[in-house]
Structures are given as C-alpha cells and as structure tokens.
Amino acid sequence: MPKVEIAQIDKLVHFIFYFLLFSFTFYGWKKQSQFMLLKTAPLVTIWFACILFGVGIELGQEFLTTDRHFEWLDVFSNTSGAFVAMLAWNLSLKKIFVQ
C-alpha cells in the first residue's frame, strides 16, 4: 500500500487535540461545584492553561529528548485550537442564556 504524505498534517492534529483539550476541560470545569473560585473567568483561565501546557510540552521535547525539538508552529497550532474552542464555547453560552 502506498504511503500518503500530507504536508503539515501534524499541525492540524495539534489544533484538533487542543480544541478538544479546551472543550473537555471547560465542560468539566463548568460541571464541578466544589471549588467556587473556579467559576470565575473559566474561559480565559483554561485558554491560558492550555497555552502553558502546550509550551511546557514543547520545552520538554527540546530539553528532555534527543530526537524531538521545540516548534513555534506547534505552539501556534495548540493556541489556535484552544482559542477557537474558547470562541465556540463563548458563542454557545451566549445563545443558551439569551434564549
């Protein structure tokens, strides 16, 4: 079977994974009721946490492995995926509470 190469598909995978990371984290964050402090500014807080996590993973690849390296495009893809998820959740919450 021939191997199909799609240029930069890993950036799309980063985008999708961080979209899902943000979405599942936000959903869980909204469902929890034990820590009321977590109810304040969850969208921006989770987005910032996703960015820090993504940068941390990239730094780990650069300094803790010999065959992987830090890539700014991965950070951009991660941040973009989380940002689009944040916008989607923000729009869906506005529609839910407006109706």
C-alpha positions as CSV (number, residue, x, y, z in Angstrom):
1,M,0.0,0.0,0.0
2,P,1.5,3.4,-0.9
3,K,2.3,5.8,1.9
4,V,0.4,9.1,1.6
5,E,2.2,12.2,2.9
6,I,0.1,15.2,3.8
7,A,2.3,18.3,4.5
8,Q,1.9,19.7,8.0
9,I,-1.0,17.4,9.0
10,D,0.6,17.3,12.4
11,K,-0.3,21.0,12.9
12,L,-4.0,20.1,12.2
13,V,-3.7,17.3,14.7
14,H,-2.3,19.8,17.3
15,F,-5.2,22.1,16.5
16,I,-7.8,19.4,17.0
17,F,-6.3,18.0,20.2
18,Y,-6.1,21.4,21.8
19,F,-9.6,22.2,20.7
20,L,-10.7,19.0,22.4
21,L,-8.5,19.6,25.5
22,F,-10.1,23.0,26.0
23,S,-13.6,21.7,25.4
24,F,-13.4,18.8,27.7
25,T,-11.6,20.9,30.4
26,F,-14.2,23.6,30.2
27,Y,-17.1,21.1,30.3
28,G,-15.7,19.5,33.4
29,W,-14.9,22.9,34.9
30,K,-18.5,24.0,34.5
31,K,-19.8,20.7,35.9
32,Q,-17.8,20.9,39.2
33,S,-19.3,22.6,42.1
34,Q,-16.9,22.0,44.9
35,F,-14.5,24.9,44.2
36,M,-16.4,28.1,43.6
37,L,-13.3,30.0,42.8
38,L,-13.0,28.0,39.6
39,K,-16.3,29.5,38.5
40,T,-14.7,32.9,37.8
41,A,-13.3,33.6,34.3
42,P,-13.1,29.9,33.3
43,L,-12.8,30.6,29.5
44,V,-9.7,32.8,29.7
45,T,-8.2,30.7,32.6
46,I,-8.5,27.4,30.7
47,W,-7.2,29.0,27.5
48,F,-4.1,30.3,29.3
49,A,-3.6,26.9,31.0
50,C,-3.8,25.2,27.6
51,I,-1.1,27.6,26.3
52,L,1.1,26.9,29.3
53,F,0.7,23.2,28.9
54,G,1.5,23.3,25.2
55,V,4.6,25.4,25.7
56,G,5.7,23.1,28.6
57,I,5.3,20.1,26.3
58,E,7.4,21.8,23.6
59,L,10.1,22.8,26.1
60,G,10.2,19.2,27.4
61,Q,10.7,18.0,23.8
62,E,13.6,20.4,23.3
63,F,15.4,19.8,26.6
64,L,14.4,16.3,27.7
65,T,14.6,14.3,24.4
66,T,17.3,13.9,21.8
67,D,15.1,13.3,18.8
68,R,12.3,15.9,19.3
69,H,12.6,19.7,19.1
70,F,10.6,22.8,20.1
71,E,8.5,24.1,17.3
72,W,6.8,27.5,17.3
73,L,4.2,26.3,14.7
74,D,3.1,23.6,17.2
75,V,2.6,26.3,19.9
76,F,0.7,28.4,17.4
77,S,-1.5,25.4,16.4
78,N,-2.1,24.5,20.0
79,T,-3.0,28.1,20.9
80,S,-5.2,28.4,17.9
81,G,-7.1,25.2,18.6
82,A,-7.8,26.3,22.2
83,F,-8.7,29.8,21.1
84,V,-11.3,28.6,18.5
85,A,-12.8,26.3,21.2
86,M,-12.9,29.3,23.6
87,L,-14.8,31.3,20.9
88,A,-17.2,28.4,20.2
89,W,-18.0,27.9,23.9
90,N,-18.4,31.6,24.3
91,L,-20.9,31.9,21.4
92,S,-22.8,28.8,22.5
93,L,-23.1,30.0,26.1
94,K,-24.4,33.4,24.8
95,K,-27.0,31.6,22.7
96,I,-28.0,29.3,25.7
97,F,-28.5,32.2,28.1
98,V,-30.1,34.7,25.7
99,Q,-33.0,32.3,24.8
